[in-house]
Amino acid sequence: MRIGIDVGGTHTDAVLVDGTRIVASCKELTSADVLSGVKAALHNLQEQVGILPPVDAVMLGTTQFTNAVVERRELAEVAAIRIGLPSGRGLPPGTGWPEDIREALGEGAYALPGGFLYDGRPLAPEDNAETERCIADIAAKGIANIAISSAFSPANAEPELRLAERILEAIPEARITLSHQVGRLGLLERENAAMLNASLKPFAVRVVEAFEGALQEFGITSPLFISQNDGTLMDAKFVRDFPALTFSSGPTNSLRGAARLTGIDDAIVVDIGGTTSDIGVLRGGFPRESNRAVDVGGVRTNFRMPDIMAIGLGGGSLVSEDGRTIGPQSVGHRLVTEALVFGGSTLTATDIVVAAGMADVGDASKVAQLAEVTVTNALATMRAMLEDNIRLMKPDKQPLPVVLVGGGAILAPKGLSGASQLLSPENSGVANAIGASIALVGGEAEIFADFRKEAREVALERAKDQARGLAVSAGGAQGTIRVTEIEETPIPYMDNGVTRIRVKVVGDLASLSTLEVQA
């Protein structure tokens, strides 16, 4: 048995599952402090079943860390060290960041000679004296959160590892993030990702301890796992080191939940909430990942992130008087007090579908006087918004199943062009919590290989071993880990045949595998 919880911007959803059977589910309003909403959801589950039974694990998806970056709060001072001089001198760490978040992380930016090129050749020899001065300055300033990035560290991480070792000898309490562990190819974006992760580490400790404390209040002592943004999980210890890997985990959980509820592994998923609709692509039961740089709070990063199209259409979206404009403004969690059908004075998308007879929510008599042209235009606008963006997300021209999930799924019309079938499965309103409850542990590795010097099979196995190691460190069971994706990309404009190899693996939770073996 597992409990899955997903903390969204409007609602906190929770499910209690026994194997594949959903025993209880609920939606509670997300609280400002997050924890109150989580406790309310747990209390609701408890009321449904009498006494919460012993569970093997709790899986949690949270927006806490994303919100901290967006709102510029709970961010610690960071020392950012780049290894790569003489290259990049004109673009120091933090280049292009919004001023307010740059100030929140402080002015600790350092650059050292060293690093490697993509083909393994050194950029420059390391300068021991300069390294010592850098470490001494960080120690003197009392900065404990440190981000280290090195040129082409996905190909050769030795400079980052060596510097981290030297820093820990001088500053034992240092909390270090290495860029090759959180980001992909692209020094500036990977460095940015490492800096954000480093700034969140102290907050991550407090968040995990708070969630564990909330579970203990309900007598739950089973392991806590946090959703990552690639549809997999990490244990509580791992999230203390890599909080930024939770960014955008909410839409990912919804996609995974849609796959479980329908049994379909390849589809378009539309998660309609109170403020936005998130459109993503299921491929092999997991979200298609974005190959683009991702903006997080105004900072350009290259985290592995789901390829999600977010549009301003939700249950609380504001509708213009003529019905031709919907969103992106929304009443959000105030829907239950401000929408017309709930006695409010704001025309929302929910009011439109109730007036059209498509949903039975609130008091339909309060929208009976809406102009027919307003309702007709608004329905056409909703359809166009969904169809246009679904078409943009489709991998090709072939129709795909479209799965509707989320509390706002009532907004979708009965038929959508480009959909081979339109599905709105039972329990779709809590698909995100279901996705959290079924998530596996994953790992991803990226290496560069010259097939003239190393056989392709050897290089692939090297990448697989790295990915398996990451999955195990995140809480995966060694014997259950399997490869789900291999991507090989020749590096363009180079004459020596270097290839980028990316491998993704998933596996079962080690704690649950142990329980199954004992049973």
Buried (B, 14 or more C-beta within 10 A) or exposed (E): BBBBBBBBBBBBBBBBBEEEEBBBBBBBBBBEEBBBBBBBBBBBBBEEEEEBEEBBBBBBBBBBBBBBBEEBEBBBBBBBBBBBBEBBEEBEBBBEBEEEBBEBBBEBBBBBBBBBBBBEEBBBEBBEEBBEEBBEEBBEEEBBBBBBBBBBBBBBBEBBBBBBEBBEEEBEEBBBBBBBBBBBBBBBBBBBBBBBBBBBBBBBBEBBEBBBEBBEEBEBEBBBBBBBBBBBBBBBEBBBBBBBBBBBBBBBBBBBBBBBBBEBEBBBBBBBBBBBBBBBBBBEBBBBBBEEBBEBBBBBBBBBBBBBBBBBBBBBBBBEEEBEBBBBEBBBBBBBEBBBBBEBEBBBBBBBBBBBEBBEBBEBEBBEEBEEEBBEBBBEBBBEBBBEBBEEBBEEEEBBBBBBBBBBBBBBBEEBEBBEEBBBBEBBBBBBBBBBBBBBBBBBBBBBBBBEEEEEEEBBEBBBEBBBBBBBBBBBBEEBBEBBBBEBEEBEEEEEEBBBBBBBBBBBBBBBBEEEEEE
